[in-house]
């Protein structure tokens, strides 16, 4: 079988809360336990669900976001992530046809399904309906003829009699029922202010939850029918995305002089796209992970730093207590080495978070609030910096319940151009810190520029 014909399914729903993550994660785990190599994917910018997908499959959970990366990159990124897999499962976002606000189908699950030429299995919350389920499914199946709604999984079914009524109603819809799952809270995943609690914060409990989800799916779903459906897909004509083709080794990088870029991880910094580390390596960097909750020093020889998103507000006391690492981060930033910080990383570089001392790299204070800031953004780099050349345009997203005061420095990281106009973030020396999450696969030059800056700095420091 050629790479473009990788068996694949999109797991969607009429709305949020129907059980997409429960079903998608359970299917991934069930098929993986059956011996298949399963490639997990998630529509949209969400970082948390892919963590559960990765736990279920043993492969990196990868995002497919047509707003952040452009529709033309969806199939190539999918083929890159799914290389060597027996089956790829794509969890949708929100309702099947919900996309970026005011932009039609852009970034919707339906658009991604069409770009991947993949059949859609609709997860329906059946808890408060019987015959109406057929009308609901009929509407979704007929709304866009280019979307192949090929099956339904009934979720939150109350009893055998309830299931019998639902299946009877669905016989007239023309869409087969491929599974029915009972209401069951045993495998629940806890939530808080930004969604599910990430795997890294509850790994042992998450392992148990995923195993229970797999058992429920095996019991309630027709796995053979789902796999047969996944195998009906056509070949994708696209070429897999290749980080090495996107970037040659950055200027100043040689086989003997590969700058080391440290990437923050651990429970406090769980938000990262797998392609970022791949792009850094393609640009010639050595990539080393570290945990700001545990490690008291940066990896030896660190010449650049990437601190992504996460939940530092949940760990502010512990992050603050690790004074040796805070001092090391501040010293690296003061040396002029490139530092890229997004959202949680921005807070970590501030003077304080909820009154707890942080790294003190930025002249700003940060704190939790009740207000959710959420949405896609378009932005432009206002001047040259270690991450982006002046004029570089990106699409990103914000997702936080914190505020930073002030919200921008004398040299802001970005000028936001849509849906509102304002400046945001900080550029100082080699530091680029911002609330904006950007997918580097859409703009590989960001990784190349960061690595080139680290290489130049390494040469300069060795010559000093």
Secondary structure, DSSP 8 states (H G I E B T S, - for coil): --GGG--EEEEEESSTTSSHHHHHHHHHHHHHHTT--EEEEEESS-SHHHHHHHHHHSS--EEE-HHHH-GGGHHHHHHHHTTT-SEEEEE--SSTT--STTSTTTT-HHHHHHHHT-EEEEEEE-TT-STHHHHHHHHHHHH-TTS-EEEEEEEEE--HHHHHHHHHHHTTTT--EEEEEE---TT---EETTEE--GGGSHHHHHHHHHHHHHHHHHHB-HHHHHHHHTT-----S----HHHH----TT-BTTB--EEEEEESTT--B--HHHHHHHHHTT-EEEEEETTT-SS--TTEEEEEE-BS-GGGSHHHHHH-HHHHHHHHHHHHTT-EEEEETHHHHHHSSEETTEE----SS-EEEEEEEEEEEEEEEE--S--SS--TT-EEEEEEEEEEEEESSB-SS-SEEEEESS-EEEBEEETTEEEES-EE-GGG-THHHHHHHHHHHHHHHHHHH-
